[in-house]
Amino acid sequence: MLTCQRLRAAVFLSASLLIVGLVLEFAGRSIAFPAPVMALALFSGLAALAILAVTFVTALLPGNARRLAECRKETLLVG
């Protein structure tokens, strides 16, 4: 079950993992033995992509699409 809060959390987690991957890649270029750091950067970037893809596919499911359509209405009413 995908709710508005879980959708936001998944997007923020994906963005955070992508930023961590980029920072690790740039840090890996400046150390003597970069292979483990570069591997961790690669896995972080791939995990970010996987989380975002799974969230996108889950949001397209019929039950979730109807439920998520209400997210914008709720945020407009609250804000």
Helices and strands as residue ranges (DSSP letters): H 4-28, H 35-60, H 62-78
